[in-house]
Amino acid sequence: MSERPLDALDRAKGKKILIKLKNGEEITGILRALDLHLNLWLDEAEIQKSENKVRLGTVLVRGDTIVYASPVV
């Protein structure tokens, strides 16, 4: 059976991922959960603001704001 794109993210639970948003911002954090709408729950989330990283803590990123999400290697 072929693998679905969500399967790759499901295997990344507990690992650090990178999310690119439609507004151009990037968020990194530890993936805790996801659903079929690509809503992602992250712990230890950070966003890059100019030269500084801003710690966000625990966040829920709404799936319709995401351009892509990828495990960080």
Beta strands, then each sheet from edge to edge (+ up, - down):
strand 1: 16-21
strand 2: 26-34
strand 3: 40-49
strand 4: 52-61
strand 5: 66-71
sheet 1: 4+ 3- 2+ 1- 5+
end
